[in-house]
Amino acid sequence: MILENKKDMDNAFFGQPKGLAALVGTEFWERFSYYGMRAILIYYIVATVAKGGLGLSQTTGLSIMAIYGSLVYLASVVGGYVSDRILGSRRTVLYGGILIMFGHISLSIPSAGIVGLFASIAFITLGTGLLKPNISDMVGKLYKPDDLRRESAFMIFVFLANFGAFTSPLVCGWVSSSYNYHVGFSLAAIGMFFGLLFYYFGGNKTLAEDGAKPSDPLLDGEGKKVTFIIITGLIVFAGILAVMKQMNVLTIDNFVSLLSVVAIVTPIIYFVIMLRSKKVTPDEHNKVLAYIPLFIGAVIFWGIEESGSSVLAIFATEQTNNHLGWLNIDPSWYQSLNPLFIMLYTPLFVLLWSKLGKRQPRTPKKFAYGLFFSGLSFLLMVIPIFFFGTSAKINPLWLVGSWAIIEVGEMLISPIGLSVTTRLAPKAFGAQMLSMWFLSDAAGQAVNSQIARFYTPGNEIAYYGTIGLVAIVASVVLLFFVKPIIKLMENVE
């Protein structure tokens, strides 16, 4: 039944519940810290030691960037489980933010070197895994199932998160160029500290009470079983590393490949667990099945979209003319294009969906259209390389155009994907289903960590062209499956 009495609704935050203000404020600062760090990390990894970097090769640096991003979202499985079964979403988000802050602090220490890099990966990976799926789940919990404000709330949530992501590359990039990389990483740590303050003091009285406790707490005896599984998994992983060490193949590149396999296999296992769970009703089972093709489409999309901090970041510094008269563009500033276009597009898409109402495309069609635009963004990069060659410094507007196109795709996939995930989630797997959405990003970046090795001088046309065509073909295939997907989704738009 649609809510009829608007006086009973919490409209304190621009027509939305007051708790949304606390959550978007926290997400703003978390995204500020993460994207500020990410905007300069690839340059820190590949810069020579004399220039304040780690001095690793470009190929290794690209793989590390991709697997770093993959692990960040892979850890969302842990965050979803901890929230649903142990801590509840409110405490899980708080602890995640604390770990993220320590991760940025690890990078800010000049003497930490490669140890600081891997420490940051550990802290930020686990911290973001705890925070990301649960803060999105908490947004969903602010609304009743039939509240029509839900999708608009996610639009606002994504918009303000991207405002944080927009400002941080400009600030952290400028500071790292003017001083050094570690000062830039310090600003990222300070940003997360502000986020923690915002969350703790702003959310205590405004967030949904059901986030204070786990939705599916561990039963007697289950804790020991979970502990056994974790310890066994760690032993197996350590054993694999020991064998690799014994065979003299334990290199950074091979370690990245091992993590890539984990990131790709994990969502497959997770889907099997949910589909076989006795806690999932037949109706929920169908909705999980409907989610699978959307998930695959999201993997392909994120594989292209997340290239902005790796492949396109290298293109920005090596093959782009960043000196235009009086304007000297820091390569890290291009990382602000992603959130900039999202902020520009968000009100347009909110207006579009509002105008179309029930006439707007169903979710599977939106995903197919989003995949098409993502592929088109990579095909655009083929044009300047084809006409001007790989050694020429191209006009930065080509990069701007590529980001402008792919962000149309993101508007069709990212906020829509977040919203539909909360609506297709089985009750017993609430936050964990949100983890599946972030696992699509993890799997996409895991694939990137392997194919990025083919991004070499002279191979750019084949790289951008092949990946772009794969996305476009996938969009056409998804269109053919729209009707059966909608049938499985039943009453979910």
C-alpha positions, 0 to 999 in steps of 0.5 A: 500500500502506498503511503498516504499520510505525508504527515507521518513521514520524516521529511526533515532533510529536503523531503527525505528522512533526517538520517539521510543527512548523517549518512551522506555526510559520512559518505562524502568524507569517506569518498574524499579520503579514498579518491584523494588517495587514489588520484595520486597513488599510481603516480606514487607507485611508479615514480622513482625513489629520487622523486619520492615514489616507490620506483615500481614498473608501470605494468606492476603499478597498473596491476596493483591499482586494479587489484587494490580497488578489487580487494576494497570491494571484495572485502564488502563480503566480510562487511555484509556478514559482520553486519548481518550476523555480528555487529549490525550495520551502525557499529560496522560502519564506525569500525570500518571508518577507523580502519580506513583512516589508519590506512591513509595514515600508513601511506602518509609516513615517508619512511614506510615505503612498500610496507606502508603501501601494503599496510594501507591495502590491508587497512583500507581494504577491510575498512571499506569492506565494512563501511561501503555495503552497510552505509548503503544498506542503512540508506535503504532502511530509512524507508518502508518498502513502498516509499517512492522516495527510495530511488531519489534518496540513492540519487542524492546519496550518490551525488554528494558522495561524488562531490567528495570524490570531485574535490579530493583529487584537486586538493590532494593532487595539488598538494602532492605536486607542490609538496610531496605524495605523503602530504597528499595522503595525510589530507586523505586521512584527515578527511576520513577523520572528519567523516567519523566525527560526522557519523558519530555525532550526526547519526546517533539519534537519526538512524534506523534502530534496526541497524543497531543489531544484526538482522540474522545473529549467529546462533549457538555454535555457529560462531565456532563454525565461522571461526573454523572456516576463517582459520582454515581459509587463512591456512590454505591461503598461506599454504599457497603462498608458501608453495609459490615461495618454494617454487620461486614464483612468489612475485608481486605480479603473481600475487596479484594474479592469485588475488584476482582469482579469489575476487572472480571466484568469490561472487560465484560461490556467494551466488551459489550459497544464496540460491541454495540457502533454506532461508531464501523463499521461492520468490526471493530465489527468483529475484536472485536469479534475475540479479545474475545477468545484471551482476554480469553487466555491472562487472563489465561496466566497472571494468571500464569505469575503474580504468580511470585511476589506472590506464587512463591515469597513465594516458593522462600523464604520458600521452596528453598535452597538459600545458595549455597556455597559462593552464598547467593541468596536474594529471591527477586532476582528471580523476575529478572528471568522473564525479564532476559529470555525475554531479552534472548528470544527476539532476538531469536524470532525476528530472528525466525519471520523474517526468517519465514516471512509469514510462521509464525503461525497466532496470534491465534496459537501463543496464543495457543502455549503460553498457553501450555508453561504457563501450562507446567511451573506450571506442572514442579513445581509439580515434586520437591514437589512430589519427595522431599516433601513440607518441603525440600529446593529444588534446585533453578534451579527448579524455574529457569526452571519454569520461563524459560518455562513460558517466552517462553509463554510470548514471544508468547503472550505479544508482539504479544498481544500488536501488535494485539490489536492496529491492531484490535482496533476500531478507536474511541476506540484506547487507550481504546482498549489498556486498554482491553489488560491490563484488561486481566492482571487485570482479571487474577490477580483478579482470582489469589487473590482468588485462592491464598488462596488455596496455603497452606502448603501441598497443593502445588501439587494440586495447581500447577497441577490444574492450569497447566492443566487448561492452557493446556486444554485452549490451545487445545480449542483455537487451535480448534477456530483458523480458525473462529478467523482468518476469523473474523480478515480478513486482520489482521495477 
